[in-house]
Amino acid sequence: MINVTKPFLPPREEYDSYLDQIWKNNWLTNNGPIVNELELRLKDTLDLEHLLFLSNGTIALQIAFKALKLTGEVITTPFSYVATSSSLAWEGLTPVFVDIDRHTLNLDHRLIEKAITDQTTAILATHVYGNPCEIEEIENIARRYGLEVIYDAAHCFGTTYKGTSVFGFGDISTASFHATKLFHTIEGGAVFSNDPEIIATMSRMRNFGHDGPSQFTGVGINGKNSEFHAAMGLVNLKHIADIMATRKRQYQLYIEKLENLEVQFQQINPDATFNYAYLPIIFKTENDLLTAIKALNNHYIFPRRYFYPTLNYLAYVKNTACPIAESISKRILCLPLFHELSDSAIELICRVLVRTQRYHFTDKKTKGFVVKANGKITV
C-alpha cells in the first residue's frame, strides 16, 4: 500500500539520546532546555532573528490574530486547509474570501482591493503547497490601507523568497511542524515576526499571559510545546538537507514521467527556492480525477484530494462564490510523496495515471475507447 504521505522517522538511537537528557533533567515542558535549543537551532537554520516554538500550527494562527489585535473582517483564501478559516471564526473574526490565481493557486492579489471594507483589518494569505504568494503586491496593498499581513506558511519549511526564508515576511508568519510536514516535531508549529515587541507579546500569550511567576499581562493560552516534541525536531534537523534533496529528486522524477499526461502543474514563483513539499496535479475534469483515483486505489495507491472542498462554503462562514478555487478544488490531486517513497513506486504511480488517461474516455458513437496519444485524440 502506498499512502499519500508517511512521516519521516530518524534513527531510533538518535532520538533516544535526547530521551536520556529529558530523564536526567526531569524537565518535560514549560520552556525547557531542549525547547530552547530547538528554537536557537531553527533560527540558525532559517537565518531568522525571531521565532517561537508552539504546540501546533493552528494555535500559531490564533496567537497571531490576538497579538495583532485583529477585529472585524480578514481577507483570506478559500483554497487552504480548514484551519486557516476555522481559526478566524474561532477568534470571532469574519473570513472574507477572495478567489485564487489559477496558475499559482495562491490568493489573487488583483482581487484584494475590491474586497476591502471599513471593517477589514488584515490579509491572511496561504503559501499554497509551499509556493510563495505575490508578497510585494500583497504587502503594498496592506500598507496603502493600513492592514496587517499574516502568512499561513504551514507548508513552507525550507522555501526561500529572494534568498530569504519565506517565514521572514509579513507582520507574522506561521508554520506547522505536524508529522506530515517536510520538517516535523510530531505535533508542533511556530510563529515568526521581525518585530521583537510582537514576539515578546506572543511569547507571553503562549504561556497563559505570564509575565513573571505571579504576574499576567493580558489574555493568554497554553500554546507551549514539550521537550519530547522539541527533541524530535532537533534530530530531524540533522536530516533535513537529505530530506529536501530526496524530495526534490522525487518531484522531478514525477514531472519527467508525467510529461505527456494532460494535467496542469502548479506554477512556482520564479523568485522562490521551492521545497518540493507536495506534488499536486490538476485534471481537466472532476470525472477525470475520480477515474484516476479509482485506478490508483485498485493498485493500493492512495493519493489525497487536497484541498477539497473549498472553504468558502463552510457552514459557519459567509458564503461567497470563488469560481476558480471551486473548479480547481474539484480537479486537484496530491500524489504520494515522502522520504521513503521509492523510484519504482513513483514509476508505478505514473504508469497507472498515464494508462488510465489514455483509455478511460469512451466515444458515444462507436462505444469504443478514445485513445490519447501524444496529445492527439484517435478512435
Helices and strands as residue ranges (DSSP letters): E 2-3, H 12-25, H 33-46, E 51-54, H 57-67, E 73-76, H 82-90, E 94-97, G 109-111, H 112-115, E 120-126, G 128-130, H 135-145, E 148-152, E 160-161, E 164-165, G 166-168, E 172-176, E 189-192, H 196-205, H 227-237, H 240-257, E 264-265, E 272-273, E 280-282, H 286-298, E 301-302, G 311-313, H 323-331, E 332-334, H 343-359, E 361-362, E 369-373, E 376-378
